[in-house]
Amino acid sequence: MKPLKEFTIQFVGLKLGKHDFEYDIDNKFFEYFEYEEFNDANVKVDVEFNKKTTLLELHFKASGTVNVFCDLTNEPFDQKIENAFDLVVKFGNEYNNENEEILIVPHGEYEINVAQYIYELIVLSVPQKRIHPGVEDGTLDSDILDKLEELSPKDSEIKEDNEDIDPRWNTLKKLLTDK
């Protein structure tokens, strides 16, 4: 898999200090990673690149929306996301990315590709349980919600079940209340 060229930052020609990079992320970006959880994506990622003499500091900030399916109703909706991530790039003898906040690249490197970090930042900023905002405030009208309401037990059914209890269990319930 070839790296995405537009996400490669060549830091050799940059002056010391801060540099800003902006990326507009859409579904084509996630197709490259073969990630199909999003119906649509509209995320803006700002990368503040701070070049120092012995290391590089990167501050990623993502904000926007991704269109996902609701876990309860399977209705698509736009999930707002906002997340930030800091990465320190140091120079060493060999490449090492075992630590999630520190990347070590060989001394001869002249560029760094940030596509994988942007991908992880966006995917990890989406909540594990995705619930349509209309479900939470009760404004969503969905066939699935109507069917769930229809199949849910009614209060009268619960009371009838309590009345059909074997009388021997009632004496055992007294043990819980007698103290």
Secondary structure, 3 states (H helix, E strand, C coil): CCCCHHHEEECCCCCCEEEEEEEEECHHHHHHCCCCCCCEEEEEEEEEEEECCCEEEEEEEEEEEEEEECCCCCCEEEEEEEEEEEEEEEEECCCECCCCCEEEEECCCCEEECHHHHHHHHHHHCCCCCCCHHHHHCCCCCHHHHHHHHHCCCHHHHHHHHHCCCHHHHHHHHHHHCC
